[in-house]
Amino acid sequence: MFEVFYLEGEIQREIASPERLKELVEKGTRLWIDLIDSTNEEIIHIGNIFDLHPVTVDDLSDEGTRVKIEVFENYNFIVLYNLFMDTRINKYEYDVVIGNNYIITKDVRKEIKILEKIKNDEKALMKILSKGPDFLLHIIMDRIIDSYFLILDRLDIVLEETEDELFNQGSKECLFKVIELKRDVSLFKRIVVSEREELLGLLRKESMFVSDETKIYFRDNYDSIISIFDSLDSMRDSLIGIQDTYLSYTSNKLNEIMKVLTIIATIMMPLTLITGIYGMNFEFMPELKSPYGYYSVLLLMLAIGLSMVYYFKRKEWM
């Protein structure tokens, strides 16, 4: 399905057939075509109408294309990724084809689409379409970057909660959360790095369909992406620090436990030796006939144990 927007005195919005779309293109109308649940056949029609390369048609049909900008003679093909976060970060693809007088968009997410509010705001839509397809591309990037900031705030909250939970409870589940957060931040960072390169391309050599007036807005997008990138770098360092601190903490805790067990074992060694000697089944052992032998040996063992405790305390080993 093709949802088409264009200016003709006022904002015109219609669900266009391939024939109607071709008619609008031939009239030279400035168009925004949003692909909604489009079939492969419909995308092939789009490719024929706008003379899109077969590779672009394939990328529009499929999902999972990497973030990129491809430059062709009559258009640019741009793949972006929007993000949303439930318990983990999820990504979904946003495709854009931009030419001199048109822009084609495809938002693969079924639930909340990033330009749904703009579609229903005639004033905003009129302002955007009057400035051209490149300005709409800026708006798309702006909405995506805004969603990045929201996720960044959410990650900050989750990071603080996980850090508190980790050091208060110290469970393995908390450590797994830290590892998952590291993976999410790495995914986020990879996408941000790719889109930073895209923006650089739009501001430089790949910018044949972006006017100098609109480049100012893309510079603002670029500054925002750099800010997000720096925040993610800092967050990743914090996660590594939290993980290392926790592992050091648990290692020290384990060392303390081992020290106590070692001291106990060391104290028990001479006592075990004494009980081992008097546990031998020889008939002629002088102490066995002594009426005070048992109590004497117990006192000796107690004295040895207390002496060792005193010695360990003096050495500050316990």
C-alpha positions as CSV (number, residue, x, y, z in Angstrom):
1,M,0.0,0.0,0.0
2,F,1.3,3.5,-0.9
3,E,0.2,6.3,1.4
4,V,1.0,9.5,-0.6
5,F,1.3,13.1,0.7
6,Y,1.7,16.2,-1.5
7,L,0.9,19.9,-1.6
8,E,-1.8,21.1,-3.9
9,G,-3.0,24.3,-2.2
10,E,-3.5,22.2,0.9
11,I,-2.1,18.9,2.1
12,Q,-3.4,16.1,0.0
13,R,-3.3,12.6,1.5
14,E,-4.4,9.5,-0.4
15,I,-3.8,5.8,-0.8
16,A,-2.5,5.6,-4.3
17,S,-2.4,2.8,-6.8
18,P,0.8,2.4,-8.9
19,E,-1.1,4.0,-11.8
20,R,-2.1,7.0,-9.7
21,L,1.4,7.3,-8.3
22,K,2.9,7.3,-11.8
23,E,0.4,10.0,-12.8
24,L,1.6,12.2,-9.9
25,V,5.2,11.7,-10.8
26,E,4.7,12.6,-14.4
27,K,3.0,15.9,-13.2
28,G,6.2,16.8,-11.3
29,T,4.4,16.9,-8.0
30,R,6.7,16.9,-4.9
31,L,5.8,13.7,-3.1
32,W,6.2,11.8,0.2
33,I,5.4,8.1,-0.4
34,D,5.1,6.0,2.8
35,L,5.2,2.3,2.2
36,I,2.7,0.6,4.5
37,D,2.7,-3.2,4.6
38,S,3.7,-3.1,0.9
39,T,4.1,-6.3,-1.0
40,N,7.1,-7.2,-3.0
41,E,5.1,-6.6,-6.1
42,E,4.2,-3.1,-5.0
43,I,7.8,-2.3,-4.2
44,I,8.8,-3.6,-7.7
45,H,6.2,-1.1,-9.1
46,I,7.9,1.7,-7.0
47,G,11.3,0.7,-8.4
48,N,10.0,0.9,-12.0
49,I,8.3,4.3,-11.5
50,F,11.4,5.9,-9.9
51,D,14.0,3.9,-11.8
52,L,15.5,2.3,-8.6
53,H,18.4,-0.1,-8.9
54,P,17.5,-3.8,-8.3
55,V,19.7,-3.8,-5.2
56,T,17.7,-1.0,-3.7
57,V,14.4,-2.8,-4.6
58,D,15.7,-5.9,-2.8
59,D,16.8,-4.0,0.2
60,L,13.4,-2.3,0.4
61,S,11.7,-5.7,0.2
62,D,13.9,-7.4,2.9
63,E,14.6,-6.5,6.5
64,G,18.0,-6.8,8.2
65,T,20.0,-4.5,5.9
66,R,22.9,-2.9,7.7
67,V,22.9,0.9,8.4
68,K,24.2,2.5,5.2
69,I,23.9,5.2,2.6
70,E,24.1,4.3,-1.1
71,V,24.6,7.0,-3.7
72,F,23.0,6.6,-7.1
73,E,22.8,9.0,-10.0
74,N,19.2,9.9,-9.5
75,Y,18.6,9.1,-5.8
76,N,20.2,8.2,-2.4
77,F,19.2,5.1,-0.5
78,I,19.5,5.4,3.3
79,V,19.0,2.6,5.9
80,L,18.5,3.8,9.5
81,Y,17.7,1.9,12.6
82,N,15.3,3.1,15.2
83,L,15.4,1.6,18.7
84,F,13.0,0.8,21.5
85,M,13.5,-0.7,24.9
86,D,11.3,-3.0,27.0
87,T,13.6,-5.1,29.2
88,R,16.2,-5.2,26.5
89,I,17.1,-2.9,23.5
90,N,15.4,-3.9,20.3
91,K,16.1,-2.4,16.8
92,Y,14.0,-2.1,13.7
93,E,14.8,-0.8,10.3
94,Y,13.8,2.4,8.7
95,D,14.4,2.8,4.9
96,V,14.5,6.1,3.0
97,V,14.9,6.8,-0.7
98,I,15.4,10.4,-1.5
99,G,15.5,12.1,-4.9
100,N,15.1,15.6,-6.3
101,N,11.4,15.8,-5.9
102,Y,10.3,12.9,-3.8
103,I,11.1,10.9,-0.7
104,I,10.0,7.2,-0.1
105,T,9.9,5.9,3.5
106,K,9.4,2.5,4.9
107,D,9.0,2.0,8.7
108,V,9.0,-1.7,9.4
109,R,7.8,-1.4,13.0
110,K,4.1,-2.4,13.3
111,E,3.2,-0.6,16.5
112,I,4.4,3.0,17.0
113,K,5.6,4.6,13.8
114,I,7.8,7.6,14.3
115,L,6.0,10.0,11.9
116,E,2.4,9.0,12.8
117,K,1.8,12.3,14.7
118,I,3.2,14.4,11.8
119,K,0.9,12.6,9.4
120,N,-2.1,13.9,11.4
121,D,-0.7,17.4,11.9
122,E,-1.6,19.3,8.7
123,K,0.3,22.5,9.8
124,A,3.5,20.7,10.5
125,L,3.2,18.6,7.4
126,M,2.6,21.6,5.2
127,K,5.7,23.3,6.6
128,I,7.8,20.1,6.1
129,L,6.7,19.4,2.6
130,S,7.1,23.0,1.5
131,K,10.8,22.8,2.5
132,G,11.4,19.7,0.4
133,P,12.2,16.0,0.8
134,D,15.6,16.7,2.4
135,F,13.9,18.5,5.3
136,L,11.6,15.5,5.9
137,L,14.7,13.3,6.0
138,H,16.1,15.6,8.7
139,I,12.8,15.3,10.6
140,I,13.0,11.5,10.4
141,M,16.6,11.5,11.7
142,D,15.5,14.0,14.4
143,R,12.7,11.7,15.6
144,I,15.1,8.7,15.6
145,I,17.7,10.6,17.6
146,D,15.1,11.8,20.1
147,S,14.2,8.1,20.7
148,Y,17.9,7.4,21.3
149,F,17.9,10.0,24.0
150,L,14.9,8.4,25.7
151,I,16.6,5.0,25.6
152,L,19.8,6.6,27.0
153,D,17.8,8.0,30.0
154,R,16.2,4.6,30.5
155,L,19.6,2.9,30.4
156,D,20.9,5.4,33.0
157,I,18.1,4.5,35.4
158,V,18.5,0.7,34.8
159,L,22.3,1.1,35.3
160,E,21.8,2.8,38.7
161,E,19.2,0.3,39.9
162,T,21.4,-2.6,38.8
163,E,24.5,-1.2,40.5
164,D,22.6,-0.7,43.8
165,E,21.1,-4.2,43.5
166,L,24.5,-5.8,42.7
167,F,26.2,-4.4,45.8
168,N,23.3,-4.9,48.1
169,Q,22.3,-8.4,47.1
170,G,25.4,-9.6,45.2
171,S,23.4,-12.2,43.3
172,K,24.5,-13.8,40.0
173,E,21.3,-12.5,38.4
174,C,22.5,-9.0,39.0
175,L,25.8,-9.7,37.4
176,F,24.0,-11.2,34.4
177,K,22.0,-7.9,34.2
178,V,25.3,-6.0,34.0
179,I,26.5,-8.3,31.2
180,E,23.2,-7.8,29.3
181,L,23.5,-4.1,29.7
182,K,27.0,-4.2,28.3
183,R,25.6,-6.0,25.2
184,D,22.8,-3.5,24.8
185,V,25.2,-0.6,25.1
186,S,27.5,-2.2,22.5
187,L,24.6,-2.7,20.1
188,F,23.4,0.9,20.7
189,K,27.0,2.2,20.1
190,R,27.4,0.2,16.8
191,I,24.2,1.7,15.4
192,V,25.1,5.3,16.6
193,V,28.6,5.0,15.0
194,S,27.0,3.9,11.7
195,E,24.5,6.7,11.7
196,R,27.2,9.2,12.6
197,E,29.0,8.1,9.4
198,E,25.7,8.5,7.5
199,L,25.3,12.0,8.7
200,L,28.9,12.9,7.7
201,G,28.1,11.5,4.3
202,L,25.0,13.7,4.0
203,L,27.0,16.7,5.0
204,R,29.8,15.9,2.5
205,K,30.0,14.2,-0.8
206,E,26.8,12.1,-0.6
207,S,24.7,15.3,-0.1
208,M,23.6,15.9,-3.7
209,F,19.9,15.8,-2.6
210,V,20.4,17.9,0.5
211,S,20.3,21.6,0.1
212,D,22.8,23.9,1.9
213,E,19.9,25.4,4.0
214,T,18.9,21.9,5.2
215,K,22.5,20.9,6.0
216,I,22.4,23.3,9.0
217,Y,19.7,21.0,10.5
218,F,21.7,17.9,9.7
219,R,24.7,19.5,11.6
220,D,22.4,19.7,14.6
221,N,21.5,16.0,14.2
222,Y,25.3,15.3,14.0
223,D,26.0,17.1,17.2
224,S,23.2,15.2,19.0
225,I,24.7,11.9,17.7
226,I,28.1,12.8,19.0
227,S,26.6,13.6,22.4
228,I,24.9,10.2,22.4
229,F,28.1,8.5,21.4
230,D,30.1,10.2,24.2
231,S,27.4,9.2,26.7
232,L,27.5,5.6,25.6
233,D,31.3,5.5,25.9
234,S,31.0,6.8,29.4
235,M,28.2,4.3,30.2
236,R,30.3,1.4,28.8
237,D,33.3,2.4,31.0
238,S,30.9,2.6,34.0
239,L,29.6,-0.9,33.3
240,I,33.1,-2.3,33.0
241,G,34.1,-0.5,36.2
242,I,31.0,-1.9,38.0
243,Q,31.7,-5.4,36.8
244,D,35.4,-5.2,37.8
245,T,34.6,-3.7,41.2
246,Y,32.1,-6.4,41.9
247,L,34.4,-9.2,40.8
248,S,37.2,-7.7,43.1
249,Y,34.7,-7.4,45.9
250,T,33.6,-11.0,45.6
251,S,37.2,-12.1,45.2
252,N,38.2,-10.3,48.4
253,K,35.1,-11.8,50.2
254,L,36.2,-15.2,49.0
255,N,39.8,-14.5,50.2
256,E,38.4,-13.6,53.7
257,I,36.5,-16.8,53.9
258,M,39.5,-18.8,52.8
259,K,41.6,-17.1,55.4
260,V,39.2,-18.0,58.2
261,L,39.0,-21.6,57.0
262,T,42.8,-21.8,56.7
263,I,43.2,-20.5,60.3
264,I,40.7,-23.0,61.5
265,A,42.5,-25.8,59.7
266,T,45.9,-24.7,61.0
267,I,44.6,-24.7,64.6
268,M,43.1,-28.1,64.1
269,M,46.3,-29.6,62.7
270,P,48.3,-30.1,66.0
271,L,45.1,-31.0,67.8
272,T,44.4,-33.7,65.2
273,L,48.0,-34.9,65.6
274,I,47.6,-35.3,69.3
275,T,44.3,-37.1,69.0
276,G,45.8,-39.3,66.3
277,I,48.7,-40.3,68.5
278,Y,46.4,-41.2,71.4
279,G,44.1,-43.0,69.0
280,M,46.7,-45.6,68.2
281,N,45.8,-49.1,69.4
282,F,49.0,-50.0,71.2
283,E,48.7,-51.9,74.4
284,F,51.7,-50.3,76.2
285,M,51.1,-46.5,76.2
286,P,52.2,-45.0,79.6
287,E,49.6,-42.1,79.6
288,L,46.7,-44.6,79.1
289,K,47.1,-45.8,82.7
290,S,47.3,-42.3,84.2
291,P,44.1,-41.3,86.0
292,Y,44.6,-37.6,84.8
293,G,45.9,-38.4,81.3
294,Y,42.6,-37.6,79.5
295,Y,42.2,-34.3,81.2
296,S,45.9,-33.4,80.8
297,V,45.7,-34.0,77.1
298,L,42.5,-31.9,76.8
299,L,44.2,-29.0,78.7
300,L,47.3,-29.4,76.4
301,M,45.1,-29.2,73.3
302,L,43.2,-26.2,74.7
303,A,46.5,-24.4,75.5
304,I,47.9,-25.1,72.0
305,G,44.7,-23.8,70.4
306,L,44.6,-20.6,72.5
307,S,48.3,-20.0,71.9
308,M,47.8,-20.3,68.2
309,V,44.8,-17.9,68.3
310,Y,46.9,-15.4,70.3
311,Y,49.8,-15.7,67.8
312,F,47.6,-15.2,64.8
313,K,46.0,-12.1,66.4
314,R,49.4,-10.6,67.2
315,K,50.4,-11.1,63.5
316,E,47.0,-9.6,62.5
317,W,46.1,-12.6,60.5
318,M,42.7,-12.7,62.0
